[in-house]
Amino acid sequence: MIELPFARDEYQQRLRKIRAEMTKRGLELLIVNDVANQHYITGYDGWSFYTPQVVLVPIEDVEPVWIGRAMDAAGGLLTAWMKPENVVGFPEDHVQRADRHPMDWIAAWIVAKGWGIRHIGIELEAYYFSPKGHARLVAGLPNAKWHDADLLVNWIRAVKSAPEIAYLRKASTLAKAAVSRAFEVIAPGVRECDAIAAIQAAQIAGSPDFAGDITALPPTILGGENASAPHIMWSDRRFGENETIALELAGVCRRYAAGLARTLQLGKTPTNVSDTAKAVIEGMDAVLDAVRPGTTAEAVEAAWRKVIQRYGLKKESRIGYSIGVAYPPDWGEHTISLRPGDKTVLVSGNVVHAILGMWKDGWGIEISETILVTETGNETLTKFPREIHVKS
């Protein structure tokens, strides 16, 4: 068996919190479709989510149940903490067939367990959970009472335990290694794909003491006109002279992600870039002054906006979000957002990735920090200069 990332008591604490929320909502069974939530509850870790898989959490104080493809149940026995009978595989003849669906089998399993007439909460907004899958599940459980339980687990995840924070600290060292490597290898004439290869090597092997994991979002290095758009992928384009390059990278340890964005300047820094960077760095200082227990998410964004307005700048998108355990295609937790209207009150144990990107016509810059809310204020998990790194 692969070593569990956490002690079994950690998983039991999580289940107690989940069941307390289920009780408040009158739920007797929770169907978990979000892959990160499945891992959070069970420890199961495998690249199997391209076929349907669920975790079932009954209201009783019993172990949860992982159900996925039969060949992947072997991975459940290696990575999940539950007893073997709670790792269940649906038969191969249900995989990618037009005449049947895995959710037909899963629904029948739930009925056979005696849970088919329960008040069932289900995550409706999860990646990899298809409309057809939901329709087949509902059809197979006609006597259930359905409730939208989207983000129930995510909000519990938003407050990190000490062991989770320890993984985030390790992830932050890998993020620092990735940005440092990017600064080393990117130069005029170097292909973007070659720089990405070096960055990914640092993300995976950037520490002699522990392994890095695949990042839920791929690394982005945005040079030249590509830097005006935040989510463009790399190519075999070569970096040019005097380019401003925005880097949005991360480190991941045992699926826990810490983001780190910085900006690299090849050659002399244009005045508009240096002026914008000054505003963004001052804005980050304001964000860090604002982040503390009792502050709302929207108040943090307001502190940033007050700064950039003095510089005549404007940013429409949010400036941060809760981050933690993650699987592709996203490392955000879909809960806390640093933006107007989000009245979430920050508490000790929250971790947010504050990313202050400014994308202009033909260029852009990014600066970010992964920030832990502590009992008295906050801590930036990665210690790395925020100023634009100039490479002549």
Protein Blocks (a to p, Z undefined) as FASTA:
>chain_A
ZZdfbdfklmmmmmmmmmmmmmmnopabdcdfbfklmmmmnopacdfklpccdddddfbd
cdddddddfklmmmmmmmmmbdfklpccddfklgopfkbcfklmmmmmmmmnopmmcccd
ddfkbghiafklmmmmmmmmmmbccddfehklmmmmmpccfklmmmmmmmmmmmmmmmmm
mmmmgcghiafklmmmmmmmmmmmmpfkbccdddfbdcdddehjllmpckbccdfbdcde
hiacdddddddeehiacdddddddehjddfklmmmmmmmmmmmmmmmmmgcghiafklmm
mmmmmmmmmnopacfbdcbdcddddddfbfbehlaccdehiacdcdehiacdddddddde
hiacdddddddddfklccdfbdcdfbdcddZZ
